[in-house]
Amino acid sequence: MKKVQISPSILSADFSKLGDDIKRLEESGADMIHVDVMDGHFVPNLTIGPPVIKSLRKYTKLPFDVHLMIDPVHKYIKAYSDAGADIITFHPEATENILETINLIKSLNKKVGISLNPDTEISAAEAHLDKIDLILIMSVYPGFGGQKFIGEVVKKIEDLDQIRNSKGLNFKIEIDGGINFETSKIALKAGVDILVSGTTVFKENNGDLEKNIKTLKQI
């Protein structure tokens, strides 16, 4: 049976008690913590920076899955690495040289992810699939939580899974955007390994984190 990993997005947590919510996520069976970093430039919203991530690091031993929606991304990578990121994911549109950015993240002993927006083709990352640890498929346009799942990305997931299998590559496929108990099944069937979910994890079943995480893991 396929092992499904859940990376809850703290964008939907209570920002007045983020540390406590992260502890609860670990106790409830989360596999990692998804941290959405937005700069108000690459995407139309602002979230958290390295000092906040650093302050949260002491609350959990789970990996911090940090999604950088910032442009330019290259010059901020070390700061997020130093703050405690374990996986650093960037968008190809936000760097002048994808390979240099991949190599910088690797030089800091962090896992590397590339994120594809709904209208970004696989070709933007295809030449680098053998060098990265995960590819993050956005199933909404990044910037805000609670958006509706864009079904057209399912074909992209299936194509990536086919490429991975045919070439014997080991990258994980992660999905973020509108992931609930129904869309998660669609994503997992298409080939996804890691589900990012915020609203569903924190809000469904009266905020029962353990129940929601367990339900998402069921294929």
C-alpha positions in Angstrom: 0.0 0.0 0.0 1.3 3.5 -0.9 2.5 5.6 2.0 0.8 8.9 1.9 2.5 11.9 3.6 0.6 14.9 5.0 2.2 18.3 5.1 -0.4 20.6 6.9 -0.2 24.2 5.9 0.2 26.5 8.9 -1.4 29.2 6.7 -4.7 28.0 8.2 -3.4 27.7 11.8 -4.1 30.2 14.6 -1.2 32.7 14.2 -1.6 33.8 17.8 -0.5 30.3 18.9 1.5 28.9 16.0 3.9 27.0 18.2 1.1 25.2 20.0 -0.6 24.3 16.7 2.6 22.9 15.3 3.0 20.7 18.4 -0.6 19.5 18.0 0.1 18.6 14.3 3.1 16.5 15.3 1.0 14.7 18.0 -1.8 14.2 15.5 0.3 12.3 12.9 1.5 15.0 10.5 4.6 14.0 8.5 6.0 17.5 8.0 5.0 21.1 8.4 4.2 23.2 5.3 5.3 26.8 5.6 4.0 29.1 2.9 6.3 32.1 2.4 4.8 35.0 0.4 6.4 38.3 -0.4 3.5 40.5 -1.7 5.3 40.7 -5.0 5.6 37.2 -6.6 2.1 36.5 -5.1 -0.5 39.0 -3.8 -0.1 38.3 -0.1 2.4 38.6 2.8 3.2 35.8 5.3 6.2 35.0 7.5 9.9 35.4 7.2 13.0 33.7 8.6 12.7 35.0 12.2 9.3 33.5 12.7 10.4 30.1 11.2 13.4 30.2 13.5 11.2 30.8 16.5 8.9 27.9 15.6 11.7 25.4 15.1 11.9 24.5 18.7 8.3 23.3 18.8 8.7 20.2 16.6 11.2 17.7 15.2 9.1 17.4 12.1 10.7 18.6 8.8 9.8 22.1 7.8 8.6 22.0 4.2 9.2 25.6 3.2 7.5 26.9 0.0 9.2 30.1 -1.2 6.8 32.2 -3.2 9.2 35.1 -3.4 11.1 36.8 -6.2 14.0 37.0 -6.5 14.4 33.8 -4.5 18.1 33.0 -4.8 19.3 35.7 -2.4 17.0 34.6 0.4 17.6 30.9 0.4 20.4 30.9 2.9 18.3 32.9 5.4 15.5 30.3 5.3 18.0 27.5 5.5 19.6 29.0 8.6 16.1 29.6 10.1 15.4 25.9 10.1 14.0 24.9 6.7 14.5 21.2 5.8 13.0 21.3 2.3 13.2 24.4 0.3 10.9 24.7 -2.7 11.0 27.5 -5.3 9.3 28.6 -8.5 11.3 28.5 -11.8 9.9 32.0 -12.6 11.5 33.4 -9.5 15.2 32.7 -10.4 17.5 33.6 -13.2 19.2 30.3 -13.1 17.3 27.2 -11.9 20.5 25.0 -11.7 22.3 27.5 -9.6 19.4 27.7 -7.2 19.2 23.9 -6.9 22.9 23.7 -6.3 22.8 26.5 -3.6 20.0 24.6 -1.7 22.0 21.4 -2.0 25.1 23.1 -0.7 23.2 23.9 2.4 22.4 20.3 2.9 18.7 20.8 2.3 16.2 19.0 0.2 15.2 20.7 -3.0 11.7 21.3 -4.5 10.5 23.0 -7.6 6.9 24.3 -7.7 4.7 24.5 -10.8 1.8 26.9 -10.9 -1.4 25.7 -12.6 -0.4 27.3 -15.9 3.3 26.4 -15.7 4.3 23.5 -17.9 6.4 20.5 -16.8 9.0 21.6 -19.4 9.9 24.4 -17.0 11.4 21.8 -14.6 11.9 18.7 -16.7 15.6 19.1 -17.3 16.1 19.1 -13.5 13.9 16.3 -12.3 16.9 14.1 -11.7 18.4 16.7 -9.4 15.5 17.5 -7.1 13.7 15.8 -4.2 10.2 16.9 -4.9 8.0 18.7 -7.3 5.1 20.7 -5.9 2.1 21.0 -8.1 -0.1 24.0 -7.3 -3.7 23.1 -7.8 -4.7 26.7 -7.1 -3.1 30.0 -8.0 -0.8 30.7 -5.0 -1.5 33.6 -2.7 -4.5 32.7 -0.5 -5.8 29.7 1.4 -9.2 28.2 0.9 -9.4 28.2 -2.9 -11.1 25.7 -5.1 -9.1 22.8 -6.6 -8.2 23.2 -10.3 -8.9 19.8 -11.8 -6.9 20.5 -14.9 -3.6 19.8 -13.0 -4.4 16.1 -12.7 -3.1 15.5 -16.2 0.2 17.2 -15.2 0.5 14.9 -12.1 -0.1 11.8 -14.3 2.5 12.9 -16.8 5.0 13.6 -14.0 4.4 10.1 -12.6 4.8 8.6 -16.0 8.1 10.4 -16.5 9.3 9.4 -13.0 8.5 5.7 -13.6 9.9 5.6 -17.2 13.2 7.2 -16.2 13.6 5.6 -12.8 13.7 8.9 -10.9 13.0 9.3 -7.2 11.4 12.7 -6.7 8.2 12.9 -4.7 5.1 14.6 -6.1 3.5 17.0 -3.7 0.2 18.9 -4.3 -1.1 22.1 -2.7 -4.4 23.9 -3.2 -8.0 23.0 -2.4 -7.0 19.6 -1.0 -10.0 18.1 0.9 -11.3 14.6 1.6 -12.5 14.2 -2.0 -9.8 16.0 -4.1 -7.1 14.2 -2.1 -8.3 10.9 -3.5 -8.1 12.3 -7.1 -4.6 13.5 -6.5 -3.4 10.3 -4.9 -4.8 8.2 -7.7 -2.9 10.4 -10.2 0.4 9.8 -8.5 0.8 12.3 -5.7 2.9 11.2 -2.6 2.5 14.3 -0.3 -0.7 16.2 0.4 -0.5 19.8 1.5 -3.8 20.8 3.3 -4.6 23.7 5.5 -8.3 24.4 5.7 -9.4 20.7 5.8 -6.8 19.8 8.4 -7.6 22.7 10.7 -11.4 23.2 10.1 -13.1 20.0 9.3 -14.7 17.8 12.1 -14.6 20.7 14.5 -10.8 21.0 14.2 -10.0 17.3 15.0 -6.5 17.3 13.6 -5.8 13.6 14.2 -9.1 12.5 12.5 -8.6 14.9 9.6 -5.0 13.8 9.0 -5.9 10.1 9.2 -8.8 10.6 6.8 -6.6 12.3 4.2 -4.1 9.4 4.4 -6.8 6.9 3.4 -6.7 6.2 -0.3 
